[in-house]
Amino acid sequence: MADWIGLLFFVFLIVGIFVGLKILSKPVTRTEAEFERNAAESTSMLGAGMNALQEALDPAAARAKEVQMQLKEGRYLKKKREGKANGTDDTE
């Protein structure tokens, strides 16, 4: 009898896992306003702290982020280009 109880436990466990994963895999339909609100809330203090910690541990990644932002804004190496255009050279 104990074997049947153990077998039923494992069957219910497997069925429960399967049903739980099916429920979790359903896509959630959200409006654009809900999406924007959730995106704004995701920038919490914990997220900011984790970003600061990541920058402290990996300064190369922080520099890469800064360069990407400068490229998007169109100001990457702008001072060097302007200096070369004016006839001055930064090498000394």
N, CA, C and O atoms as a CHARMM CRD file, in Angstrom:
* protein
*
  368
    1    1 MET  N      0.82100  -1.19400   0.00000 PROA 1      0.00000
    2    1 MET  CA     0.00000   0.00000   0.00000 PROA 1      0.00000
    3    1 MET  C      0.86400   1.25600   0.00000 PROA 1      0.00000
    4    1 MET  O      0.50100   2.25400  -0.62200 PROA 1      0.00000
    5    2 ALA  N      2.00000   1.21900   0.68800 PROA 2      0.00000
    6    2 ALA  CA     2.88200   2.37200   0.75500 PROA 2      0.00000
    7    2 ALA  C      3.47500   2.68400  -0.62100 PROA 2      0.00000
    8    2 ALA  O      3.74300   3.84100  -0.94700 PROA 2      0.00000
    9    3 ASP  N      3.67300   1.64900  -1.41000 PROA 3      0.00000
   10    3 ASP  CA     4.19400   1.87800  -2.76000 PROA 3      0.00000
   11    3 ASP  C      3.20200   2.68200  -3.59900 PROA 3      0.00000
   12    3 ASP  O      3.60000   3.55400  -4.37100 PROA 3      0.00000
   13    4 TRP  N      1.90100   2.38500  -3.44400 PROA 4      0.00000
   14    4 TRP  CA     0.88500   3.10300  -4.20000 PROA 4      0.00000
   15    4 TRP  C      0.80000   4.55500  -3.76000 PROA 4      0.00000
   16    4 TRP  O      0.60300   5.43900  -4.59400 PROA 4      0.00000
   17    5 ILE  N      0.94200   4.81800  -2.47900 PROA 5      0.00000
   18    5 ILE  CA     0.90200   6.19300  -1.98100 PROA 5      0.00000
   19    5 ILE  C      2.08700   6.98000  -2.52700 PROA 5      0.00000
   20    5 ILE  O      1.92700   8.12800  -2.94400 PROA 5      0.00000
   21    6 GLY  N      3.26600   6.38200  -2.52800 PROA 6      0.00000
   22    6 GLY  CA     4.45500   7.03900  -3.08400 PROA 6      0.00000
   23    6 GLY  C      4.31100   7.29500  -4.57000 PROA 6      0.00000
   24    6 GLY  O      4.68700   8.35600  -5.06900 PROA 6      0.00000
   25    7 LEU  N      3.75800   6.30600  -5.27800 PROA 7      0.00000
   26    7 LEU  CA     3.54900   6.46100  -6.71500 PROA 7      0.00000
   27    7 LEU  C      2.55100   7.57800  -7.00800 PROA 7      0.00000
   28    7 LEU  O      2.76700   8.38200  -7.91400 PROA 7      0.00000
   29    8 LEU  N      1.45500   7.63000  -6.24200 PROA 8      0.00000
   30    8 LEU  CA     0.46900   8.69500  -6.42700 PROA 8      0.00000
   31    8 LEU  C      1.06200  10.06200  -6.11300 PROA 8      0.00000
   32    8 LEU  O      0.74700  11.04400  -6.78600 PROA 8      0.00000
   33    9 PHE  N      1.90800  10.13500  -5.10500 PROA 9      0.00000
   34    9 PHE  CA     2.56600  11.40100  -4.77300 PROA 9      0.00000
   35    9 PHE  C      3.38400  11.90900  -5.95600 PROA 9      0.00000
   36    9 PHE  O      3.27400  13.07700  -6.33000 PROA 9      0.00000
   37   10 PHE  N      4.19400  11.04800  -6.54100 PROA 10     0.00000
   38   10 PHE  CA     5.02700  11.46200  -7.66700 PROA 10     0.00000
   39   10 PHE  C      4.19400  11.79600  -8.90100 PROA 10     0.00000
   40   10 PHE  O      4.54500  12.70900  -9.64800 PROA 10     0.00000
   41   11 VAL  N      3.11100  11.08400  -9.12400 PROA 11     0.00000
   42   11 VAL  CA     2.23100  11.39100 -10.25600 PROA 11     0.00000
   43   11 VAL  C      1.60100  12.77100 -10.06100 PROA 11     0.00000
   44   11 VAL  O      1.58000  13.58000 -10.98800 PROA 11     0.00000
   45   12 PHE  N      1.08500  13.04200  -8.85100 PROA 12     0.00000
   46   12 PHE  CA     0.49900  14.35300  -8.57700 PROA 12     0.00000
   47   12 PHE  C      1.54700  15.45700  -8.65700 PROA 12     0.00000
   48   12 PHE  O      1.25600  16.56500  -9.10900 PROA 12     0.00000
   49   13 LEU  N      2.75000  15.15600  -8.22400 PROA 13     0.00000
   50   13 LEU  CA     3.82900  16.15400  -8.29800 PROA 13     0.00000
   51   13 LEU  C      4.13800  16.49500  -9.75300 PROA 13     0.00000
   52   13 LEU  O      4.26500  17.67000 -10.09600 PROA 13     0.00000
   53   14 ILE  N      4.25600  15.49700 -10.59800 PROA 14     0.00000
   54   14 ILE  CA     4.56100  15.72900 -12.02000 PROA 14     0.00000
   55   14 ILE  C      3.40400  16.46000 -12.70100 PROA 14     0.00000
   56   14 ILE  O      3.63000  17.38300 -13.48400 PROA 14     0.00000
   57   15 VAL  N      2.17100  16.05400 -12.41000 PROA 15     0.00000
   58   15 VAL  CA     1.01000  16.72500 -13.00400 PROA 15     0.00000
   59   15 VAL  C      0.94100  18.17000 -12.51500 PROA 15     0.00000
   60   15 VAL  O      0.63600  19.07000 -13.29800 PROA 15     0.00000
   61   16 GLY  N      1.22000  18.40300 -11.23700 PROA 16     0.00000
   62   16 GLY  CA     1.20800  19.75800 -10.69000 PROA 16     0.00000
   63   16 GLY  C      2.25600  20.64600 -11.33400 PROA 16     0.00000
   64   16 GLY  O      1.99000  21.80900 -11.64100 PROA 16     0.00000
   65   17 ILE  N      3.44200  20.10300 -11.53800 PROA 17     0.00000
   66   17 ILE  CA     4.50200  20.86700 -12.20500 PROA 17     0.00000
   67   17 ILE  C      4.08800  21.20500 -13.63200 PROA 17     0.00000
   68   17 ILE  O      4.27900  22.33400 -14.08400 PROA 17     0.00000
   69   18 PHE  N      3.52800  20.24100 -14.33400 PROA 18     0.00000
   70   18 PHE  CA     3.11000  20.45200 -15.71900 PROA 18     0.00000
   71   18 PHE  C      2.02800  21.52600 -15.80900 PROA 18     0.00000
   72   18 PHE  O      2.10900  22.41900 -16.65200 PROA 18     0.00000
   73   19 VAL  N      1.01300  21.44200 -14.94200 PROA 19     0.00000
   74   19 VAL  CA    -0.07500  22.42300 -14.95400 PROA 19     0.00000
   75   19 VAL  C      0.45200  23.80200 -14.55900 PROA 19     0.00000
   76   19 VAL  O      0.06200  24.80900 -15.15100 PROA 19     0.00000
   77   20 GLY  N      1.33300  23.85100 -13.56300 PROA 20     0.00000
   78   20 GLY  CA     1.90900  25.13300 -13.14900 PROA 20     0.00000
   79   20 GLY  C      2.69900  25.79800 -14.25900 PROA 20     0.00000
   80   20 GLY  O      2.59400  27.00700 -14.46700 PROA 20     0.00000
   81   21 LEU  N      3.48800  25.00900 -14.97100 PROA 21     0.00000
   82   21 LEU  CA     4.25600  25.57600 -16.08500 PROA 21     0.00000
   83   21 LEU  C      3.35500  26.04400 -17.22300 PROA 21     0.00000
   84   21 LEU  O      3.65300  27.04200 -17.87900 PROA 21     0.00000
   85   22 LYS  N      2.25300  25.32900 -17.46400 PROA 22     0.00000
   86   22 LYS  CA     1.30400  25.75900 -18.49200 PROA 22     0.00000
   87   22 LYS  C      0.67600  27.09900 -18.11700 PROA 22     0.00000
   88   22 LYS  O      0.50900  27.97300 -18.96800 PROA 22     0.00000
   89   23 ILE  N      0.33100  27.25400 -16.84200 PROA 23     0.00000
   90   23 ILE  CA    -0.28600  28.50700 -16.39100 PROA 23     0.00000
   91   23 ILE  C      0.72200  29.65500 -16.48300 PROA 23     0.00000
   92   23 ILE  O      0.37000  30.75900 -16.89800 PROA 23     0.00000
   93   24 LEU  N      1.96200  29.39800 -16.10100 PROA 24     0.00000
   94   24 LEU  CA     2.98000  30.44600 -16.14600 PROA 24     0.00000
   95   24 LEU  C      3.37100  30.83700 -17.56700 PROA 24     0.00000
   96   24 LEU  O      3.81700  31.96100 -17.79700 PROA 24     0.00000
   97   25 SER  N      3.20800  29.92600 -18.51900 PROA 25     0.00000
   98   25 SER  CA     3.64800  30.21300 -19.88200 PROA 25     0.00000
   99   25 SER  C      2.62600  30.99100 -20.69700 PROA 25     0.00000
  100   25 SER  O      2.92600  31.40200 -21.81800 PROA 25     0.00000
  101   26 LYS  N      1.42700  31.20300 -20.16400 PROA 26     0.00000
  102   26 LYS  CA     0.42100  31.96300 -20.90900 PROA 26     0.00000
  103   26 LYS  C      0.86400  33.42200 -21.01000 PROA 26     0.00000
  104   26 LYS  O      1.25400  34.01700 -20.00500 PROA 26     0.00000
  105   27 PRO  N      0.81000  33.99800 -22.19500 PROA 27     0.00000
  106   27 PRO  CA     1.19400  35.40400 -22.32700 PROA 27     0.00000
  107   27 PRO  C      0.16300  36.32600 -21.68000 PROA 27     0.00000
  108   27 PRO  O     -1.04300  36.09000 -21.74600 PROA 27     0.00000
  109   28 VAL  N      0.66900  37.36300 -21.06400 PROA 28     0.00000
  110   28 VAL  CA    -0.19300  38.33100 -20.40400 PROA 28     0.00000
  111   28 VAL  C     -0.47800  39.46500 -21.37800 PROA 28     0.00000
  112   28 VAL  O      0.44600  40.05900 -21.93400 PROA 28     0.00000
  113   29 THR  N     -1.74400  39.76200 -21.58400 PROA 29     0.00000
  114   29 THR  CA    -2.09600  40.88000 -22.46700 PROA 29     0.00000
  115   29 THR  C     -2.15800  42.14700 -21.62200 PROA 29     0.00000
  116   29 THR  O     -2.88900  42.22300 -20.63500 PROA 29     0.00000
  117   30 ARG  N     -1.37600  43.13300 -22.03400 PROA 30     0.00000
  118   30 ARG  CA    -1.32600  44.40400 -21.31500 PROA 30     0.00000
  119   30 ARG  C     -1.52000  45.54100 -22.29900 PROA 30     0.00000
  120   30 ARG  O     -1.20300  45.43300 -23.48400 PROA 30     0.00000
  121   31 THR  N     -2.04600  46.62400 -21.77500 PROA 31     0.00000
  122   31 THR  CA    -2.17500  47.81200 -22.60400 PROA 31     0.00000
  123   31 THR  C     -0.83700  48.54300 -22.62000 PROA 31     0.00000
  124   31 THR  O      0.06700  48.23600 -21.84300 PROA 31     0.00000
  125   32 GLU  N     -0.73400  49.50000 -23.50600 PROA 32     0.00000
  126   32 GLU  CA     0.50700  50.26500 -23.60600 PROA 32     0.00000
  127   32 GLU  C      0.76500  51.07100 -22.33600 PROA 32     0.00000
  128   32 GLU  O      1.91300  51.22600 -21.91900 PROA 32     0.00000
  129   33 ALA  N     -0.28100  51.57200 -21.73300 PROA 33     0.00000
  130   33 ALA  CA    -0.13300  52.35400 -20.50200 PROA 33     0.00000
  131   33 ALA  C      0.38600  51.48500 -19.35700 PROA 33     0.00000
  132   33 ALA  O      1.23700  51.92300 -18.58200 PROA 33     0.00000
  133   34 GLU  N     -0.12000  50.26000 -19.24700 PROA 34     0.00000
  134   34 GLU  CA     0.36700  49.35100 -18.21000 PROA 34     0.00000
  135   34 GLU  C      1.83300  49.01200 -18.43400 PROA 34     0.00000
  136   34 GLU  O      2.61400  48.95400 -17.48300 PROA 34     0.00000
  137   35 PHE  N      2.20700  48.79000 -19.68900 PROA 35     0.00000
  138   35 PHE  CA     3.60300  48.48000 -20.00100 PROA 35     0.00000
  139   35 PHE  C      4.51800  49.63700 -19.61400 PROA 35     0.00000
  140   35 PHE  O      5.56900  49.42800 -19.00900 PROA 35     0.00000
  141   36 GLU  N      4.11700  50.85100 -19.96100 PROA 36     0.00000
  142   36 GLU  CA     4.91700  52.02600 -19.63400 PROA 36     0.00000
  143   36 GLU  C      5.04200  52.20600 -18.11900 PROA 36     0.00000
  144   36 GLU  O      6.11400  52.54900 -17.62000 PROA 36     0.00000
  145   37 ARG  N      3.95500  51.97500 -17.39300 PROA 37     0.00000
  146   37 ARG  CA     3.98200  52.11300 -15.94300 PROA 37     0.00000
  147   37 ARG  C      4.93000  51.08400 -15.31900 PROA 37     0.00000
  148   37 ARG  O      5.71000  51.41800 -14.42700 PROA 37     0.00000
  149   38 ASN  N      4.86100  49.84100 -15.78500 PROA 38     0.00000
  150   38 ASN  CA     5.74700  48.79700 -15.26600 PROA 38     0.00000
  151   38 ASN  C      7.20000  49.08100 -15.61400 PROA 38     0.00000
  152   38 ASN  O      8.09300  48.80700 -14.81200 PROA 38     0.00000
  153   39 ALA  N      7.44500  49.62400 -16.79000 PROA 39     0.00000
  154   39 ALA  CA     8.81600  49.94900 -17.17800 PROA 39     0.00000
  155   39 ALA  C      9.37100  51.07800 -16.31600 PROA 39     0.00000
  156   39 ALA  O     10.55100  51.07400 -15.96700 PROA 39     0.00000
  157   40 ALA  N      8.52800  52.03300 -15.97700 PROA 40     0.00000
  158   40 ALA  CA     8.97300  53.13700 -15.13100 PROA 40     0.00000
  159   40 ALA  C      9.23300  52.66700 -13.70700 PROA 40     0.00000
  160   40 ALA  O     10.13900  53.17700 -13.04900 PROA 40     0.00000
  161   41 GLU  N      8.46200  51.71200 -13.22400 PROA 41     0.00000
  162   41 GLU  CA     8.63900  51.20300 -11.86900 PROA 41     0.00000
  163   41 GLU  C      9.87500  50.32400 -11.74500 PROA 41     0.00000
  164   41 GLU  O     10.40500  50.16400 -10.64600 PROA 41     0.00000
  165   42 SER  N     10.34100  49.75700 -12.84000 PROA 42     0.00000
  166   42 SER  CA    11.47900  48.83700 -12.77200 PROA 42     0.00000
  167   42 SER  C     12.78000  49.55400 -12.43600 PROA 42     0.00000
  168   42 SER  O     13.75300  48.89900 -12.06200 PROA 42     0.00000
  169   43 THR  N     12.82600  50.86400 -12.55800 PROA 43     0.00000
  170   43 THR  CA    14.02300  51.61600 -12.20600 PROA 43     0.00000
  171   43 THR  C     13.94800  51.99900 -10.73600 PROA 43     0.00000
  172   43 THR  O     13.85000  53.17600 -10.39000 PROA 43     0.00000
  173   44 SER  N     13.99500  51.00600  -9.89500 PROA 44     0.00000
  174   44 SER  CA    13.87900  51.23900  -8.45900 PROA 44     0.00000
  175   44 SER  C     15.25500  51.46800  -7.84700 PROA 44     0.00000
  176   44 SER  O     16.26800  51.46500  -8.54600 PROA 44     0.00000
  177   45 MET  N     15.27600  51.66100  -6.55400 PROA 45     0.00000
  178   45 MET  CA    16.53500  51.86600  -5.83600 PROA 45     0.00000
  179   45 MET  C     17.41300  50.62200  -5.91100 PROA 45     0.00000
  180   45 MET  O     18.63500  50.72500  -6.01500 PROA 45     0.00000
  181   46 LEU  N     16.79200  49.45000  -5.85800 PROA 46     0.00000
  182   46 LEU  CA    17.56500  48.21300  -5.94100 PROA 46     0.00000
  183   46 LEU  C     18.24800  48.10500  -7.30300 PROA 46     0.00000
  184   46 LEU  O     19.41600  47.72600  -7.39100 PROA 46     0.00000
  185   47 GLY  N     17.51800  48.43800  -8.35600 PROA 47     0.00000
  186   47 GLY  CA    18.10700  48.39200  -9.69200 PROA 47     0.00000
  187   47 GLY  C     19.22800  49.39700  -9.85200 PROA 47     0.00000
  188   47 GLY  O     20.25200  49.10200 -10.46800 PROA 47     0.00000
  189   48 ALA  N     19.03800  50.58100  -9.29800 PROA 48     0.00000
  190   48 ALA  CA    20.08100  51.60300  -9.37000 PROA 48     0.00000
  191   48 ALA  C     21.31500  51.16900  -8.58400 PROA 48     0.00000
  192   48 ALA  O     22.44500  51.38900  -9.02000 PROA 48     0.00000
  193   49 GLY  N     21.09600  50.56000  -7.44100 PROA 49     0.00000
  194   49 GLY  CA    22.21500  50.07300  -6.64300 PROA 49     0.00000
  195   49 GLY  C     22.96900  48.96600  -7.35000 PROA 49     0.00000
  196   49 GLY  O     24.19700  48.91500  -7.29600 PROA 49     0.00000
  197   50 MET  N     22.24300  48.07900  -8.01100 PROA 50     0.00000
  198   50 MET  CA    22.90500  46.99300  -8.73600 PROA 50     0.00000
  199   50 MET  C     23.69800  47.54400  -9.92100 PROA 50     0.00000
  200   50 MET  O     24.77900  47.04100 -10.22800 PROA 50     0.00000
  201   51 ASN  N     23.17300  48.56900 -10.58300 PROA 51     0.00000
  202   51 ASN  CA    23.91700  49.18100 -11.69000 PROA 51     0.00000
  203   51 ASN  C     25.19600  49.82900 -11.19200 PROA 51     0.00000
  204   51 ASN  O     26.23900  49.71600 -11.83500 PROA 51     0.00000
  205   52 ALA  N     25.12700  50.50700 -10.05500 PROA 52     0.00000
  206   52 ALA  CA    26.32000  51.14100  -9.49100 PROA 52     0.00000
  207   52 ALA  C     27.34700  50.09800  -9.08500 PROA 52     0.00000
  208   52 ALA  O     28.54400  50.29300  -9.29500 PROA 52     0.00000
  209   53 LEU  N     26.89500  49.00100  -8.50900 PROA 53     0.00000
  210   53 LEU  CA    27.80700  47.92100  -8.11800 PROA 53     0.00000
  211   53 LEU  C     28.46000  47.30900  -9.35300 PROA 53     0.00000
  212   53 LEU  O     29.65800  47.02200  -9.34800 PROA 53     0.00000
  213   54 GLN  N     27.67900  47.11000 -10.40800 PROA 54     0.00000
  214   54 GLN  CA    28.22900  46.54400 -11.64000 PROA 54     0.00000
  215   54 GLN  C     29.27600  47.47400 -12.24900 PROA 54     0.00000
  216   54 GLN  O     30.30200  47.01200 -12.74900 PROA 54     0.00000
  217   55 GLU  N     29.02200  48.78000 -12.20700 PROA 55     0.00000
  218   55 GLU  CA    29.99700  49.73100 -12.73500 PROA 55     0.00000
  219   55 GLU  C     31.27700  49.72700 -11.91500 PROA 55     0.00000
  220   55 GLU  O     32.36700  49.88400 -12.46500 PROA 55     0.00000
  221   56 ALA  N     31.15600  49.54900 -10.59500 PROA 56     0.00000
  222   56 ALA  CA    32.33800  49.52500  -9.73600 PROA 56     0.00000
  223   56 ALA  C     33.15200  48.25300  -9.97000 PROA 56     0.00000
  224   56 ALA  O     34.38200  48.28600  -9.93000 PROA 56     0.00000
  225   57 LEU  N     32.47500  47.14300 -10.21100 PROA 57     0.00000
  226   57 LEU  CA    33.18000  45.87700 -10.40200 PROA 57     0.00000
  227   57 LEU  C     33.74600  45.72700 -11.80800 PROA 57     0.00000
  228   57 LEU  O     34.75400  45.04700 -11.99900 PROA 57     0.00000
  229   58 ASP  N     33.10800  46.35400 -12.79400 PROA 58     0.00000
  230   58 ASP  CA    33.55400  46.21600 -14.18100 PROA 58     0.00000
  231   58 ASP  C     33.58700  47.58800 -14.85000 PROA 58     0.00000
  232   58 ASP  O     32.64800  47.95600 -15.55600 PROA 58     0.00000
  233   59 PRO  N     34.67500  48.35400 -14.63100 PROA 59     0.00000
  234   59 PRO  CA    34.72100  49.70500 -15.18900 PROA 59     0.00000
  235   59 PRO  C     34.75100  49.73100 -16.71500 PROA 59     0.00000
  236   59 PRO  O     34.33300  50.71800 -17.32200 PROA 59     0.00000
  237   60 ALA  N     35.23700  48.66700 -17.34000 PROA 60     0.00000
  238   60 ALA  CA    35.25000  48.63600 -18.80800 PROA 60     0.00000
  239   60 ALA  C     33.82300  48.62300 -19.35200 PROA 60     0.00000
  240   60 ALA  O     33.53700  49.26900 -20.36000 PROA 60     0.00000
  241   61 ALA  N     32.93400  47.89400 -18.69300 PROA 61     0.00000
  242   61 ALA  CA    31.53600  47.86300 -19.14000 PROA 61     0.00000
  243   61 ALA  C     30.88400  49.22400 -18.93600 PROA 61     0.00000
  244   61 ALA  O     30.06700  49.65200 -19.75100 PROA 61     0.00000
  245   62 ALA  N     31.24400  49.90700 -17.84800 PROA 62     0.00000
  246   62 ALA  CA    30.70100  51.24300 -17.60800 PROA 62     0.00000
  247   62 ALA  C     31.17200  52.20500 -18.70000 PROA 62     0.00000
  248   62 ALA  O     30.39300  53.02100 -19.19200 PROA 62     0.00000
  249   63 ARG  N     32.43200  52.10700 -19.07200 PROA 63     0.00000
  250   63 ARG  CA    32.96900  52.96400 -20.14700 PROA 63     0.00000
  251   63 ARG  C     32.29100  52.62900 -21.47500 PROA 63     0.00000
  252   63 ARG  O     32.02000  53.51900 -22.28000 PROA 63     0.00000
  253   64 ALA  N     32.01900  51.34600 -21.69900 PROA 64     0.00000
  254   64 ALA  CA    31.34700  50.94600 -22.93900 PROA 64     0.00000
  255   64 ALA  C     29.93600  51.52900 -22.99500 PROA 64     0.00000
  256   64 ALA  O     29.48800  51.96500 -24.05600 PROA 64     0.00000
  257   65 LYS  N     29.22700  51.53900 -21.85200 PROA 65     0.00000
  258   65 LYS  CA    27.89800  52.15100 -21.81400 PROA 65     0.00000
  259   65 LYS  C     27.97700  53.63700 -22.14400 PROA 65     0.00000
  260   65 LYS  O     27.15600  54.15900 -22.89800 PROA 65     0.00000
  261   66 GLU  N     28.97500  54.31400 -21.57100 PROA 66     0.00000
  262   66 GLU  CA    29.13000  55.74600 -21.81000 PROA 66     0.00000
  263   66 GLU  C     29.42700  56.01800 -23.28900 PROA 66     0.00000
  264   66 GLU  O     28.88100  56.95700 -23.86800 PROA 66     0.00000
  265   67 VAL  N     30.27900  55.21200 -23.88900 PROA 67     0.00000
  266   67 VAL  CA    30.60400  55.38700 -25.30600 PROA 67     0.00000
  267   67 VAL  C     29.36600  55.14900 -26.16500 PROA 67     0.00000
  268   67 VAL  O     29.13600  55.87600 -27.13100 PROA 67     0.00000
  269   68 GLN  N     28.56800  54.13700 -25.82100 PROA 68     0.00000
  270   68 GLN  CA    27.34800  53.88700 -26.58600 PROA 68     0.00000
  271   68 GLN  C     26.39300  55.06600 -26.49500 PROA 68     0.00000
  272   68 GLN  O     25.77500  55.44000 -27.49200 PROA 68     0.00000
  273   69 MET  N     26.26500  55.65000 -25.32200 PROA 69     0.00000
  274   69 MET  CA    25.39800  56.81900 -25.17300 PROA 69     0.00000
  275   69 MET  C     25.93100  57.99300 -25.98800 PROA 69     0.00000
  276   69 MET  O     25.15900  58.71700 -26.61700 PROA 69     0.00000
  277   70 GLN  N     27.24500  58.18000 -25.97500 PROA 70     0.00000
  278   70 GLN  CA    27.83000  59.26900 -26.75900 PROA 70     0.00000
  279   70 GLN  C     27.62500  59.04200 -28.25000 PROA 70     0.00000
  280   70 GLN  O     27.36500  59.99100 -28.99100 PROA 70     0.00000
  281   71 LEU  N     27.73800  57.80300 -28.69400 PROA 71     0.00000
  282   71 LEU  CA    27.50900  57.51200 -30.11400 PROA 71     0.00000
  283   71 LEU  C     26.06700  57.80700 -30.49900 PROA 71     0.00000
  284   71 LEU  O     25.81000  58.37800 -31.56000 PROA 71     0.00000
  285   72 LYS  N     25.12200  57.42100 -29.64100 PROA 72     0.00000
  286   72 LYS  CA    23.71600  57.69100 -29.93300 PROA 72     0.00000
  287   72 LYS  C     23.43700  59.18000 -30.00000 PROA 72     0.00000
  288   72 LYS  O     22.64100  59.63300 -30.82400 PROA 72     0.00000
  289   73 GLU  N     24.09200  59.94200 -29.13300 PROA 73     0.00000
  290   73 GLU  CA    23.87500  61.38500 -29.09700 PROA 73     0.00000
  291   73 GLU  C     24.70600  62.11600 -30.14700 PROA 73     0.00000
  292   73 GLU  O     24.49600  63.30700 -30.37600 PROA 73     0.00000
  293   74 GLY  N     25.63700  61.42800 -30.78400 PROA 74     0.00000
  294   74 GLY  CA    26.44600  62.03500 -31.83300 PROA 74     0.00000
  295   74 GLY  C     27.57000  62.89900 -31.32100 PROA 74     0.00000
  296   74 GLY  O     28.00300  63.81400 -32.02000 PROA 74     0.00000
  297   75 ARG  N     28.06000  62.63700 -30.11800 PROA 75     0.00000
  298   75 ARG  CA    29.13400  63.47100 -29.58300 PROA 75     0.00000
  299   75 ARG  C     30.38100  62.67600 -29.23100 PROA 75     0.00000
  300   75 ARG  O     31.22600  63.16600 -28.48200 PROA 75     0.00000
  301   76 TYR  N     30.51700  61.46000 -29.75200 PROA 76     0.00000
  302   76 TYR  CA    31.68300  60.62800 -29.47300 PROA 76     0.00000
  303   76 TYR  C     32.90500  61.18400 -30.21200 PROA 76     0.00000
  304   76 TYR  O     32.85800  61.38400 -31.42600 PROA 76     0.00000
  305   77 LEU  N     33.98000  61.43000 -29.49100 PROA 77     0.00000
  306   77 LEU  CA    35.24500  61.96600 -30.01800 PROA 77     0.00000
  307   77 LEU  C     35.05800  63.30200 -30.73400 PROA 77     0.00000
  308   77 LEU  O     35.84400  63.64700 -31.61700 PROA 77     0.00000
  309   78 LYS  N     34.03600  64.04400 -30.36500 PROA 78     0.00000
  310   78 LYS  CA    33.75100  65.30400 -31.03600 PROA 78     0.00000
  311   78 LYS  C     34.84700  66.33300 -30.76800 PROA 78     0.00000
  312   78 LYS  O     35.21900  67.07600 -31.67600 PROA 78     0.00000
  313   79 LYS  N     35.37600  66.39400 -29.53400 PROA 79     0.00000
  314   79 LYS  CA    36.41500  67.36100 -29.21600 PROA 79     0.00000
  315   79 LYS  C     37.68300  67.07600 -30.01000 PROA 79     0.00000
  316   79 LYS  O     38.34400  68.00200 -30.48000 PROA 79     0.00000
  317   80 LYS  N     38.02300  65.80200 -30.16200 PROA 80     0.00000
  318   80 LYS  CA    39.22400  65.46600 -30.93400 PROA 80     0.00000
  319   80 LYS  C     39.04700  65.84000 -32.39800 PROA 80     0.00000
  320   80 LYS  O     39.96900  66.35000 -33.03400 PROA 80     0.00000
  321   81 ARG  N     37.85600  65.58100 -32.92600 PROA 81     0.00000
  322   81 ARG  CA    37.61400  65.92100 -34.33700 PROA 81     0.00000
  323   81 ARG  C     37.63500  67.42500 -34.53700 PROA 81     0.00000
  324   81 ARG  O     38.16500  67.90900 -35.53800 PROA 81     0.00000
  325   82 GLU  N     37.06400  68.17100 -33.59800 PROA 82     0.00000
  326   82 GLU  CA    37.06200  69.62500 -33.73300 PROA 82     0.00000
  327   82 GLU  C     38.47900  70.17900 -33.63100 PROA 82     0.00000
  328   82 GLU  O     38.83700  71.11400 -34.34700 PROA 82     0.00000
  329   83 GLY  N     39.28400  69.60400 -32.74200 PROA 83     0.00000
  330   83 GLY  CA    40.66700  70.05000 -32.60500 PROA 83     0.00000
  331   83 GLY  C     41.48000  69.80500 -33.85800 PROA 83     0.00000
  332   83 GLY  O     42.28500  70.65200 -34.24700 PROA 83     0.00000
  333   84 LYS  N     41.28700  68.67500 -34.49200 PROA 84     0.00000
  334   84 LYS  CA    42.00100  68.37900 -35.72600 PROA 84     0.00000
  335   84 LYS  C     41.52100  69.26600 -36.87100 PROA 84     0.00000
  336   84 LYS  O     42.30100  69.62300 -37.75400 PROA 84     0.00000
  337   85 ALA  N     40.25300  69.61500 -36.85500 PROA 85     0.00000
  338   85 ALA  CA    39.72600  70.48100 -37.89900 PROA 85     0.00000
  339   85 ALA  C     40.27500  71.91100 -37.74800 PROA 85     0.00000
  340   85 ALA  O     40.44900  72.61700 -38.74100 PROA 85     0.00000
  341   86 ASN  N     40.54400  72.32800 -36.51200 PROA 86     0.00000
  342   86 ASN  CA    41.07200  73.67300 -36.26800 PROA 86     0.00000
  343   86 ASN  C     42.57600  73.73400 -36.47400 PROA 86     0.00000
  344   86 ASN  O     43.15500  74.81800 -36.39800 PROA 86     0.00000
  345   87 GLY  N     43.21500  72.62500 -36.72900 PROA 87     0.00000
  346   87 GLY  CA    44.65000  72.63700 -36.95600 PROA 87     0.00000
  347   87 GLY  C     45.47000  72.34900 -35.72400 PROA 87     0.00000
  348   87 GLY  O     46.69800  72.32700 -35.79900 PROA 87     0.00000
  349   88 THR  N     44.84000  72.13000 -34.60700 PROA 88     0.00000
  350   88 THR  CA    45.59000  71.79100 -33.38700 PROA 88     0.00000
  351   88 THR  C     45.64000  70.29100 -33.24900 PROA 88     0.00000
  352   88 THR  O     44.75000  69.57800 -33.71300 PROA 88     0.00000
  353   89 ASP  N     46.69100  69.82000 -32.60600 PROA 89     0.00000
  354   89 ASP  CA    46.87300  68.38900 -32.41700 PROA 89     0.00000
  355   89 ASP  C     47.02000  68.12600 -30.92800 PROA 89     0.00000
  356   89 ASP  O     47.74700  68.85000 -30.24700 PROA 89     0.00000
  357   90 ASP  N     46.35600  67.12200 -30.41400 PROA 90     0.00000
  358   90 ASP  CA    46.38100  66.83100 -28.98700 PROA 90     0.00000
  359   90 ASP  C     47.61100  66.04800 -28.57600 PROA 90     0.00000
  360   90 ASP  O     47.84500  65.88700 -27.37900 PROA 90     0.00000
  361   91 THR  N     48.39900  65.56000 -29.50000 PROA 91     0.00000
  362   91 THR  CA    49.56700  64.75600 -29.15000 PROA 91     0.00000
  363   91 THR  C     50.69900  65.67300 -28.72800 PROA 91     0.00000
  364   91 THR  O     51.03300  66.62500 -29.43300 PROA 91     0.00000
  365   92 GLU  N     51.29300  65.38300 -27.57100 PROA 92     0.00000
  366   92 GLU  CA    52.40500  66.20400 -27.07500 PROA 92     0.00000
  367   92 GLU  C     53.50800  65.35000 -26.58900 PROA 92     0.00000
  368   92 GLU  O     54.53100  65.86200 -26.13300 PROA 92     0.00000
